[in-house]
Amino acid sequence: MTEPPRPPGAGDPGDRPDPTAPSGVPGPPGADDPTAPLSGAPGPGGYPPPGGYPPPTGDQPPSGGYPPPGGYPPPGGYPPPGGQPPPGGYAQPGVGYPTGGAYGAPTGGYANNEDKNWALIAHFGGAAGVVFGGGLLGWVAPLIALMTRGQQSPTARAHAVAALNFQITWAIVGVLSWVLTLVTCGILFFVPMLIWLVPLIFGIIGGIKANEGVLYRYPMSYSFTR
């Protein structure tokens, strides 16, 4: 009896196919490369892919581990340079601070209204004394201001002394002008009138400056007292 034919290598060990031989069917790219990484494995060198691992999501910070700009902490949460808060804590601009002049004192250069009133009395009162005293009593009001308030307030004393020295100076000049009028038998009667105008005008100017908080420096004045 005739034996049916067998496939090659079925009976003869020498005819069996080589398992290491290529089958003729092409595989995926790099399948024959023993150094190629497996599917799903990290990239070359064992590092995760660029951008971090796992990839960033909406609940995770971006790569680098830092929060997004403006997210944390909120703006204004850091202290000023130096690490220490300002004395008295933080305050809103324009709140809690006095405006104009010194702290707790009215504007105009006076500690209180009483000092201002006595300064005005010294200057305007001197001008009034010139009018009602024939040019010889302009020193009365500044002297009263000096004796009443000058011992308590340096500011009121400075105004009273300035007005007093000026009015005394021109009161003496007024007396001399009257003597000159008598000697000339009234020919120079207009001289005392001109003399009166000087302490009157400058007394009013001194009062206006004092109302603005400025100590007026009288011209043509001799310092009898300080």
C-alpha positions in Angstrom: 0.0 0.0 0.0 1.2 3.4 -0.9 1.6 5.9 2.1 0.0 9.3 1.6 2.3 12.2 1.3 3.1 14.2 4.5 3.8 17.9 4.9 7.4 18.9 4.9 9.0 18.3 8.3 6.1 16.4 9.7 7.9 13.1 10.1 11.5 13.9 9.5 13.1 16.0 12.2 15.4 17.4 9.6 12.4 18.8 7.6 10.8 20.7 10.6 10.5 24.5 10.2 12.9 26.7 12.1 11.0 28.6 14.8 13.6 31.4 14.6 13.1 31.9 10.9 10.9 34.8 9.8 7.3 33.8 9.0 7.1 36.1 6.0 4.4 38.3 7.6 5.6 41.8 8.4 5.1 42.9 12.1 4.7 46.3 13.6 7.6 48.8 13.2 10.4 48.1 15.6 9.0 44.7 16.5 12.3 43.0 15.6 14.3 45.6 17.6 15.1 44.1 21.0 15.9 47.7 22.4 12.5 49.2 21.5 10.2 50.0 24.5 7.1 48.1 25.1 3.7 49.6 24.4 2.6 51.9 27.2 6.0 51.9 28.9 8.0 55.2 29.7 10.0 56.8 27.0 13.7 56.4 26.5 15.7 56.4 29.7 12.6 55.6 31.9 11.4 59.2 32.2 7.8 60.2 31.9 6.7 62.1 28.7 7.1 65.9 28.6 4.6 68.0 30.6 4.6 66.0 33.8 3.2 62.7 34.8 0.3 62.3 35.2 -0.7 65.1 32.7 -2.2 68.2 34.3 -6.0 68.3 34.9 -8.4 71.0 36.1 -7.9 69.9 39.7 -4.1 69.8 39.7 -1.5 72.6 39.5 0.4 73.0 36.3 3.8 71.5 35.7 6.4 72.8 38.2 4.1 72.6 41.3 3.3 76.3 41.5 -0.2 77.8 41.6 -1.5 79.8 38.7 -0.8 83.6 38.8 -3.3 85.5 41.0 -4.8 82.4 42.5 -3.1 82.0 45.8 -2.7 84.0 47.9 -5.0 86.9 46.8 -3.4 90.2 45.8 -2.6 92.5 48.8 -2.1 89.6 51.2 1.6 90.1 51.5 3.2 92.6 54.0 5.3 95.5 52.6 9.0 95.1 51.9 10.8 94.6 55.2 8.5 92.0 56.6 6.9 94.2 59.2 3.5 96.0 59.1 3.4 99.8 59.5 3.0 101.1 63.0 -0.6 101.0 64.1 -1.5 98.3 61.5 -2.9 98.6 58.0 -5.2 101.5 57.3 -7.1 102.5 54.2 -5.8 105.6 52.4 -7.5 108.7 53.5 -9.1 107.1 56.6 -8.1 107.9 60.1 -5.6 110.6 59.3 -6.1 114.3 60.1 -6.1 116.7 57.1 -4.5 120.1 56.9 -2.3 121.7 59.5 -0.8 119.9 62.5 -2.4 117.0 64.3 -5.1 118.1 66.6 -4.6 121.8 65.9 -6.5 124.1 63.6 -4.8 125.5 60.5 -3.3 128.9 60.4 -0.3 128.5 62.7 -2.2 128.8 66.1 -2.6 126.1 68.7 -6.2 127.4 69.5 -8.5 130.2 68.6 -7.7 132.1 71.8 -4.1 132.7 70.6 -5.4 133.9 67.3 -7.8 136.3 68.9 -5.1 137.9 71.1 -2.8 138.2 68.1 -5.5 140.1 66.2 -6.1 142.3 69.2 -2.4 143.2 69.4 -2.3 144.3 65.7 -5.7 145.7 65.0 -5.9 147.2 68.5 -2.7 149.0 67.9 -4.1 150.6 64.7 -7.3 151.5 66.5 -5.2 153.2 69.3 -3.5 155.4 66.7 -6.9 156.6 65.4 -8.5 157.3 68.8 -5.4 158.3 70.7 -4.1 160.9 68.3 -1.3 158.7 67.1 0.1 158.3 70.7 -1.9 155.3 72.2 -1.2 152.6 69.6 0.9 150.7 72.1 -1.9 150.1 74.7 -3.6 147.2 73.0 -0.4 145.2 72.3 0.7 145.8 75.9 -2.6 144.3 77.1 -2.3 141.3 74.8 1.3 140.8 76.1 0.4 141.0 79.7 -2.8 138.8 79.4 -1.8 136.0 77.0 1.9 136.5 76.4 2.8 134.5 79.5 0.8 131.5 78.4 1.4 131.3 74.6 4.7 131.9 72.8 2.8 132.5 69.6 0.6 135.2 71.1 3.6 136.7 72.8 5.5 137.0 69.5 2.7 138.9 67.8 2.2 141.2 70.8 5.9 142.0 71.1 6.2 142.8 67.4 3.2 145.1 67.5 4.2 146.7 70.8 7.7 147.6 69.6 6.4 149.1 66.4 3.7 151.2 68.1 6.1 152.5 70.8 8.6 153.5 68.1 6.0 155.5 66.2 4.4 156.9 69.4 7.8 158.5 70.1 8.0 159.8 66.6 4.5 161.2 67.0 5.5 163.1 70.1 8.5 164.6 68.3 6.2 165.6 65.4 3.9 167.5 67.9 6.9 169.2 69.4 8.0 170.2 65.9 4.6 171.6 65.2 4.6 173.7 68.3 8.1 175.1 67.6 7.1 176.2 64.2 3.9 177.8 65.5 1.7 175.4 63.5 3.5 175.8 60.2 4.2 172.1 60.1 0.8 171.0 61.4 0.5 168.3 58.6 3.6 166.4 59.9 1.7 164.7 62.9 -1.0 163.7 60.4 1.5 162.0 58.2 3.1 160.3 61.2 -0.3 158.8 62.2 -0.7 157.1 58.9 2.4 155.0 59.3 1.4 153.0 62.4 -2.2 152.9 61.2 -1.5 151.4 57.8 1.2 148.9 59.0 -1.0 147.9 62.0 -3.8 146.9 59.6 -1.3 145.0 57.5 0.0 143.2 60.6 -3.5 142.2 61.6 -4.2 140.8 58.1 -1.1 138.7 58.2 -1.9 137.5 61.7 -5.3 136.4 60.5 -3.5 134.2 57.9 -1.2 132.8 60.6 1.9 134.8 59.6 3.9 136.8 62.1 4.4 140.2 60.4 7.8 141.8 60.7 7.2 145.5 61.1 9.6 147.8 59.2 11.2 150.8 60.9 10.8 149.4 64.4 13.1 149.4 67.4 13.1 146.5 69.8 12.2 147.9 73.2 11.1 144.5 74.6 11.5 140.9 73.6 
